[in-house]
Structures are given as C-alpha cells and as structure tokens.
C-alpha cells in the first residue's frame, strides 16, 4: 500500500465515522495518520454536530504556513 492510498483509506474511514455520529454531539480524536488539512477542511464544510481534535505533523506538505507559526 503506497502513501497516497493510505491517506485515502484513512480519510474514507474518518468520513464514514463522521457520518455515523453526526447527530450525537460526540468528539472524534485523531492522530496524524488519520488527519490531513484537506480532510479537516472537508469536515468543516459539512454541517455536522461534533468536534474534532487532531494532531498534525509539522512536515506535511499541505500545512499552511500560518499553522506552522503557532
């Protein structure tokens, strides 16, 4: 399994989990294998009723520069 398919698999897993709990005021906590900036942005656009706590690696290419300044 290459890196791109791993990312797709993890994103699909998170999106399915998010759909299954969207009306229950829950929290999803993810480590850096399951999250990415594009996935986080996608989840923010969907009107879901839960929160997400993530860890993000500093060296991911998709990280915006503003995030690294924190």
Beta strands, then each sheet from edge to edge (+ up, - down):
strand 1: 26-30
strand 2: 50-54
sheet 1: 1+ 2+
end
